[in-house]
């Protein structure tokens, strides 16, 4: 189990959080954390957004202005 210090809303302060045994196979990278002070659970969510392509931006800009790119 790994420890992280995060702010706990229930304890109203910074507390160590640990990763519980993960049945999904995440091991140390499990997005679920548990406060060691009060037992409150926290879910850490990450989002990945694809970067827009420059060619798509040019095409969108020319279609809005009514002009064609050279």
DSSP file (Angstrom, degrees, kcal/mol; ACC not computed):
  #  RESIDUE AA STRUCTURE BP1 BP2  ACC     N-H-->O    O-->H-N    N-H-->O    O-->H-N    TCO  KAPPA ALPHA  PHI   PSI    X-CA   Y-CA   Z-CA
    1    1 A X              0   0    0      0, 0.0     2,-0.3     0, 0.0    19,-0.1   0.000 360.0 360.0 360.0 136.9    0.0    0.0    0.0
    2    2 A X        -     0   0    0     17,-0.1    17,-1.3    18,-0.1     2,-0.4  -0.743 360.0-137.6-105.0 155.4    1.3    3.5   -0.9
    3    3 A X  E     +A   18   0A   0     -2,-0.3     2,-0.3    15,-0.2    15,-0.2  -0.896  20.2 175.2-115.2 141.3    0.7    6.7    1.1
    4    4 A X  E     -A   17   0A   0     13,-2.7    13,-4.6    -2,-0.4     2,-0.6  -0.987  27.0-130.7-137.1 146.1   -0.2   10.1   -0.2
    5    5 A X  E     +A   16   0A   0     -2,-0.3     2,-0.3    11,-0.3    11,-0.2  -0.893  40.7 155.5-100.9 120.3   -1.0   13.2    1.8
    6    6 A X  E     -A   15   0A   0      9,-2.3     9,-2.9    -2,-0.6     2,-0.4  -0.887  49.1 -89.6-135.3 164.3   -4.2   15.0    0.5
    7    7 A X  E     -A   14   0A   0     -2,-0.3     2,-0.5     7,-0.2     7,-0.2  -0.657  38.3-153.3 -77.8 129.7   -6.8   17.3    1.9
    8    8 A X  E  >> -A   13   0A   0      5,-2.9     4,-1.5    -2,-0.4     5,-1.3  -0.922   8.5-157.8-106.6 122.2   -9.7   15.3    3.5
    9    9 A X  T  45S+     0   0    0     -2,-0.5    -1,-0.1     2,-0.2     5,-0.0   0.854  94.4  49.8 -65.8 -35.0  -13.1   17.1    3.6
   10   10 A X  T  45S+     0   0    0      1,-0.2    -1,-0.2     3,-0.1    -2,-0.0   0.929 118.2  36.7 -71.1 -45.6  -14.3   15.0    6.4
   11   11 A X  T  45S-     0   0    0      2,-0.2    -1,-0.2    29,-0.0    -2,-0.2   0.650 101.7-136.9 -79.1 -15.6  -11.2   15.4    8.7
   12   12 A X  T  <5S+     0   0    0     -4,-1.5     2,-0.3     1,-0.2    -3,-0.2   0.901  71.9  61.1  57.4  46.2  -11.0   19.1    7.5
   13   13 A X  E   <S-A    8   0A   0     -5,-1.3    -5,-2.9    -7,-0.1     2,-0.4  -0.976  98.2 -61.2-176.4 176.9   -7.2   18.9    7.1
   14   14 A X  E     +A    7   0A   0     -2,-0.3     2,-0.3    -7,-0.2    -7,-0.2  -0.640  57.7 170.5 -79.2 127.5   -4.3   17.2    5.3
   15   15 A X  E     -A    6   0A   0     -9,-2.9    -9,-2.3    -2,-0.4     2,-0.3  -0.932  38.8 -98.8-133.9 155.0   -4.3   13.5    6.0
   16   16 A X  E     -A    5   0A   0     -2,-0.3    20,-2.6   -11,-0.2    21,-0.4  -0.616  37.9-161.7 -73.8 135.9   -2.4   10.5    4.7
   17   17 A X  E     -AB   4  35A   0    -13,-4.6   -13,-2.7    -2,-0.3     2,-0.3  -0.906   3.9-162.0-114.7 145.6   -4.4    8.5    2.1
   18   18 A X  E     -AB   3  34A   0     16,-2.5    16,-2.5    -2,-0.4     2,-0.5  -0.929  23.1-113.4-129.1 155.7   -3.6    5.0    1.1
   19   19 A X        -     0   0    0    -17,-1.3    14,-0.2    -2,-0.3   -17,-0.1  -0.745  33.9-139.2 -85.1 124.3   -4.5    2.8   -1.8
   20   20 A X        -     0   0    0     -2,-0.5     2,-0.2    12,-0.4    10,-0.1  -0.315  42.2 -72.4 -75.0 166.3   -6.7   -0.1   -0.7
   21   21 A X        -     0   0    0      1,-0.1     2,-0.6     2,-0.0    -1,-0.2  -0.457  57.8-138.8 -57.9 124.4   -6.1   -3.6   -2.2
   22   22 A X    >   -     0   0    0     -2,-0.2     3,-0.7     1,-0.1     5,-0.2  -0.793  21.9-170.0 -98.7 120.8   -7.5   -3.3   -5.7
   23   23 A X  T 3  S+     0   0    0     -2,-0.6    -1,-0.1     1,-0.2    -2,-0.0   0.596  84.5  67.3 -81.5 -10.8   -9.5   -6.1   -7.2
   24   24 A X  T 3  S-     0   0    0      3,-0.1    -1,-0.2     1,-0.0    -2,-0.0   0.481 113.6-110.9 -88.2  -2.8   -9.4   -4.5  -10.6
   25   25 A X  S <  S+     0   0    0     -3,-0.7    -2,-0.1     2,-0.0     4,-0.1   0.636  81.5 124.8  86.3  14.4   -5.6   -5.1  -11.0
   26   26 A X    >   +     0   0    0      1,-0.2     3,-2.0     2,-0.1     2,-0.2   0.760  39.9 179.0 -75.4 -24.3   -4.5   -1.5  -10.8
   27   27 A X  G >  S-     0   0    0      1,-0.3     3,-1.1    -5,-0.2    -1,-0.2  -0.398  71.3  -3.1  55.8-122.6   -2.1   -2.2   -7.9
   28   28 A X  G 3  S+     0   0    0      1,-0.3    -1,-0.3    -2,-0.2    -2,-0.1   0.673 133.5  61.6 -74.2 -16.4   -0.4    1.1   -6.9
   29   29 A X  G <  S+     0   0    0     -3,-2.0    -1,-0.3    -4,-0.1    -2,-0.2   0.187  71.8 138.5 -93.7  16.7   -2.0    3.0   -9.7
   30   30 A X    <   -     0   0    0     -3,-1.1    14,-0.0     1,-0.1   -10,-0.0  -0.404  52.6-142.1 -63.7 133.4   -5.6    2.4   -8.4
   31   31 A X  S    S+     0   0    0     -2,-0.1    13,-3.5    12,-0.1     2,-0.4   0.554  77.4  89.9 -75.4  -5.9   -7.7    5.6   -8.7
   32   32 A X  E     - C   0  43A   0     11,-0.2   -12,-0.4   -12,-0.1     2,-0.3  -0.784  55.2-180.0 -95.2 133.2   -9.4    4.9   -5.3
   33   33 A X  E     - C   0  42A   0      9,-3.0     9,-2.9    -2,-0.4     2,-0.4  -0.953  13.7-150.9-129.5 150.3   -7.8    6.3   -2.2
   34   34 A X  E     -BC  18  41A   0    -16,-2.5   -16,-2.5    -2,-0.3     2,-0.3  -0.983  20.2-122.7-125.5 131.8   -8.9    5.9    1.5
   35   35 A X  E  >  -B   17   0A   0      5,-2.8     4,-1.4    -2,-0.4   -18,-0.2  -0.539  13.2-150.9 -69.4 129.6   -8.2    8.5    4.3
   36   36 A X  T  4 S+     0   0    0    -20,-2.6    -1,-0.1    -2,-0.3   -19,-0.1   0.664  91.9  55.6 -77.0 -14.8   -6.3    6.8    7.1
   37   37 A X  T  4 S-     0   0    0    -21,-0.4    -1,-0.2     3,-0.1   -20,-0.1   0.918 131.2  -0.2 -81.8 -46.7   -7.9    9.2    9.6
   38   38 A X  T  4 S-     0   0    0      2,-0.1    -2,-0.2     0, 0.0    -1,-0.0   0.551  91.4-114.4-123.4 -12.7  -11.6    8.7    9.0
   39   39 A X     <  +     0   0    0     -4,-1.4    -3,-0.1     1,-0.3     2,-0.1   0.543  56.3 157.9  88.8   7.0  -11.9    6.1    6.2
   40   40 A X        -     0   0    0     -6,-0.1    -5,-2.8     1,-0.1     2,-0.3  -0.408  35.9-131.9 -65.6 140.4  -13.4    8.5    3.6
   41   41 A X  E     -C   34   0A   0     -7,-0.2     2,-0.4    -2,-0.1    -7,-0.2  -0.742  20.5-169.1 -97.6 143.7  -12.9    7.3    0.1
   42   42 A X  E     -C   33   0A   0     -9,-2.9    -9,-3.0    -2,-0.3     2,-0.6  -0.988  10.8-149.8-130.5 139.3  -11.7    9.5   -2.7
   43   43 A X  E     -C   32   0A   0     -2,-0.4     2,-0.7   -11,-0.2   -11,-0.2  -0.952   8.3-152.9-111.7 121.2  -11.7    8.7   -6.5
   44   44 A X        -     0   0    0    -13,-3.5     2,-0.4    -2,-0.6    -2,-0.0  -0.837  17.7-170.5 -93.8 116.2   -8.9   10.3   -8.5
   45   45 A X        -     0   0    0     -2,-0.7     2,-0.4     2,-0.0    -2,-0.0  -0.902   6.8-167.2-112.6 136.6  -10.1   10.7  -12.1
   46   46 A X        -     0   0    0     -2,-0.4     2,-0.4     2,-0.0   -15,-0.0  -0.926   5.6-155.4-119.1 147.6   -7.9   11.8  -15.0
   47   47 A X        -     0   0    0     -2,-0.4     2,-0.5     2,-0.0    -2,-0.0  -0.963   1.7-156.7-123.9 139.2   -9.1   12.8  -18.4
   48   48 A X        -     0   0    0     -2,-0.4     2,-0.5     2,-0.0    -2,-0.0  -0.970   9.1-168.5-116.1 123.9   -7.2   12.7  -21.7
   49   49 A X        -     0   0    0     -2,-0.5     2,-0.2     3,-0.0    -2,-0.0  -0.933  24.5-120.8-111.2 131.8   -8.3   15.0  -24.5
   50   50 A X        -     0   0    0     -2,-0.5     2,-0.2     1,-0.1     3,-0.0  -0.469  31.4-113.8 -69.4 140.5   -7.0   14.5  -28.0
   51   51 A X        -     0   0    0     -2,-0.2     2,-0.1     1,-0.1    -1,-0.1  -0.548  32.4-114.3 -73.4 135.6   -5.0   17.5  -29.3
   52   52 A X        -     0   0    0     -2,-0.2     2,-0.3     1,-0.1    -1,-0.1  -0.435  30.9-117.0 -70.0 145.3   -6.8   19.2  -32.3
   53   53 A X     >  -     0   0    0      1,-0.1     4,-1.5    -2,-0.1     3,-0.3  -0.612   9.5-133.3 -84.5 142.3   -4.9   19.0  -35.5
   54   54 A X  H  > S+     0   0    0     -2,-0.3     4,-2.2     1,-0.2     5,-0.2   0.870 106.6  58.3 -61.7 -38.1   -3.7   22.2  -37.2
   55   55 A X  H  > S+     0   0    0      1,-0.2     4,-2.1     2,-0.2    -1,-0.2   0.873 104.4  51.8 -61.0 -37.0   -5.1   21.1  -40.6
   56   56 A X  H  > S+     0   0    0     -3,-0.3     4,-2.1     2,-0.2    -1,-0.2   0.868 108.2  51.7 -66.8 -36.6   -8.5   20.8  -39.0
   57   57 A X  H  X S+     0   0    0     -4,-1.5     4,-2.5     2,-0.2    -2,-0.2   0.916 109.7  48.5 -66.1 -43.6   -8.2   24.4  -37.6
   58   58 A X  H  X S+     0   0    0     -4,-2.2     4,-2.4     1,-0.2     5,-0.2   0.921 111.5  49.7 -63.0 -43.5   -7.3   25.8  -41.0
   59   59 A X  H  X S+     0   0    0     -4,-2.1     4,-1.7     1,-0.2    -1,-0.2   0.906 112.8  47.3 -62.5 -41.7  -10.2   24.0  -42.7
   60   60 A X  H  X S+     0   0    0     -4,-2.1     4,-1.4     2,-0.2    -1,-0.2   0.898 111.8  50.4 -66.5 -41.3  -12.6   25.3  -40.1
   61   61 A X  H  X S+     0   0    0     -4,-2.5     4,-1.7     1,-0.2     6,-0.2   0.896 111.5  47.2 -66.1 -41.4  -11.3   28.9  -40.4
   62   62 A X  H  X S+     0   0    0     -4,-2.4     4,-1.3     1,-0.2     5,-0.5   0.849 109.7  53.2 -71.7 -32.3  -11.5   29.0  -44.2
   63   63 A X  H  < S+     0   0    0     -4,-1.7    -1,-0.2    -5,-0.2    -2,-0.2   0.824 110.2  48.3 -71.8 -28.9  -15.0   27.6  -44.2
   64   64 A X  H  < S+     0   0    0     -4,-1.4    -2,-0.2     1,-0.2    -1,-0.2   0.873 114.8  43.1 -76.2 -37.7  -16.2   30.3  -41.8
   65   65 A X  H  < S-     0   0    0     -4,-1.7    -2,-0.2     2,-0.2    -1,-0.2   0.667 102.6-127.8 -85.0 -15.9  -14.7   33.2  -43.6
   66   66 A X  S  < S+     0   0    0     -4,-1.3     2,-0.2     1,-0.3    -3,-0.1   0.467  71.6 115.6  83.7  -0.1  -15.7   32.0  -47.1
   67   67 A X        -     0   0    0     -5,-0.5     2,-0.4    -6,-0.2    -1,-0.3  -0.661  62.0-126.9-101.1 158.8  -12.2   32.3  -48.4
   68   68 A X        -     0   0    0     -2,-0.2     2,-0.2    -3,-0.1    -9,-0.0  -0.798  24.2-113.6-102.9 147.1  -10.0   29.6  -49.6
   69   69 A X              0   0    0     -2,-0.4    -1,-0.0     1,-0.1   -10,-0.0  -0.528 360.0 360.0 -76.3 145.3   -6.5   29.0  -48.3
   70   70 A X              0   0    0     -2,-0.2    -1,-0.1     0, 0.0    -2,-0.0   0.457 360.0 360.0 -79.1 360.0   -3.6   29.6  -50.8
